Amino acid sequence: MKNHLISLQRLARLSNNDSDELDDDFIQFLVDELDQPISPVGRLAPLLLQRLQQLDQQPAELLRRLQFASPLIQQLHQLQQQWLGKAVQALLAENIAVIPLQAAAFNDRLYPQDTPRIGANLDLLIKELDINRASQCIDGLLTPVNLTTSRREANAKPCKNGWKLPQQIPGRLYLHHTITPAENFPQFTQQLFERSQPYTDSPGALIRKLTTEDHLLYLAIRGTCDLSVINHNLLDAHEIWSQLQPDHYKLIKTARQAGASNALYMLLDTCRRRLNTAVPERWLKRLPQSTLRASIGMLAFEQGALYKRDEITNGHRIRQLLGYALVPDKPGKITTVARNCLSPLQSNS
């Protein structure tokens, strides 16, 4: 079975000139997915259109679909950015520090404004001590949503709050106050804030940005623990490595401090093999604290990358548990994570 989600990210890369042959099966996958604007393909439409126009092979139907979808995605991006700005300003008015994550942090910085990589949601990181005040701020702007829809969310300590975006804008705004699984990375959120830096082009010091090294660590932990490449973890990691050029020594040091050396190895080695990211192999071999666990975890990650976005099966959940057990350098309360994932869904009454 071909992994079209990996091929999608290979096609969307900004920092590589090499390209793959677009076979008929992959082209049909892209065309079908463009029927859904917030699908993994739809969210990359402007990037894909730019890349396709640079290739000799330009399938007519795919080109037509991308030309139609790209302006819609750019408009959606502008709407998302407007509400992101309103949310951030509301938090700043209450003196609450905030760190944009993933697409909320990358657009207009990692990806050009005319070819945005929009996210399915808008994600912001705040300190846990600010969660009540922050929630009250956003309640005045947006409609809260109940996040306890899965077994894990119902039984685990909440790590985020969510709000529905207005005007039929797809997606949600999330305020994260813990990087999960917190049982394995208990100090990671605090470390991210301590090392964060103010944006040079933003007023005040409360709008923070992750260091280049920390954003790679964040993507590694989220991507490998959740087995999630559909949110473009690999593409983001590839572009961060290629454009921002992290400090190799600092990256190893912070990965070991966070207990995320195995996670970072799995993410970057997958980038190297799948996206031809220029990660030095000799340096990469210094990362994993347990080569055996990292290798087994890599298999779980690769298998997890194959699942369809609307079909999270029991097999995928089991692979997630394997990821929770193998990704951290020093696995901690794995039984707690397993109980939260597998125990019966509790009532919220």
Sequence and secondary structure as in RCSB ss.txt:
>XXXX:A:sequence
MKNHLISLQRLARLSNNDSDELDDDFIQFLVDELDQPISPVGRLAPLLLQRLQQLDQQPAELLRRLQFASPLIQQ
LHQLQQQWLGKAVQALLAENIAVIPLQAAAFNDRLYPQDTPRIGANLDLLIKELDINRASQCIDGLLTPVNLTTS
RREANAKPCKNGWKLPQQIPGRLYLHHTITPAENFPQFTQQLFERSQPYTDSPGALIRKLTTEDHLLYLAIRGTC
DLSVINHNLLDAHEIWSQLQPDHYKLIKTARQAGASNALYMLLDTCRRRLNTAVPERWLKRLPQSTLRASIGMLA
FEQGALYKRDEITNGHRIRQLLGYALVPDKPGKITTVARNCLSPLQSNS
>XXXX:A:secstr
   HHHHHHHHH SS        HHHHHHHHHHTTSTTSTTGGGHHHHHHHHHTSS   HHHHHHHHHHHHHHHH
HHHHHHHHHHHHHHHHHHTT  BEEETHHHHBTTTB TTS    SSEEEE  GGGHHHHHHHHHTTSEEE    S
HHHHHS   EEEEE STT SSEEEEE S S TTT TTHHHHHHHH EE TTSSSSSBEE  HHHHHHHHHHHHHH
TT  TT HHHHHHHIIIII   HHHHHHHHHHHT HHHHHHHHHHHHHHH     HHHHTTS S HHHHHHHHHH
HHHHTTS TT   HHHHHHHHHHHHHSSSS   HHHHHHHHHS      
